[in-house]
């Protein structure tokens, strides 16, 4: 795929990578691909020769869309400190949109949080962006992501959130068996493995889908 | 006496070149190291086991 096409289809997913968040992360990846986009994450880059921040810069620049989840800003149990990576990456994304070239100015942002309006207590400067709540519910995260992508891309024929949730439930039923065939467990899948399984499973369900040649 | 043409600038000033790394977009990592054909076969077996 050409770089410009990749940019138009790429959705940067900025979210926690912890075990508790995985159901929401995986539901979001599934929805992004169901809607015909390409999920991107810092987890796809495995290059210890460059700093993580440089990886984030490059990834942000390569994505037209950004889904930023601010639901894990509470204090860490062990350190007693809040986690700032997600708000920082949201700031980088917004800065890139504001100060970047014409291509970067096309960026679109969705901010997710646990509850509506909670963000106003810790990051009120982002008022006016698309900010929606998922209540830590993958089904709601699917609906919010789908609705936002539909409006952002003006995709009129995208099925509703309920249909995508149904497909995701079917996928989750199959995933352990697919992993067993690959001699893995679902917990062992890397981001890139999971993304490829999603792409190919969705294509198996609907052979009219095109599989991105990365 | 012929009029002298004004001295022309030899060339237009060149735009500063962007560093290559800044222009290049980060392409997605290639397909999973598991291999897409292997994944496709695994998915096919799961669908077949269900009779699809």
Interface residues (C-beta under 8 A of the other chain):
Chain A: X3 X6 X7 X10 X38 X40 X44 X45 X46 X58 X59 X61 X62 X174 X177 X178 X181 X182 X190 X192 X193 X195 X196 X197 X200 X201 X204 X211 X214
Chain B: X24 X25 X26 X27 X28 X29 X30 X31 X32 X33 X34 X36 X38 X39 X40 X41 X42 X43 X44 X45 X46 X47 X49
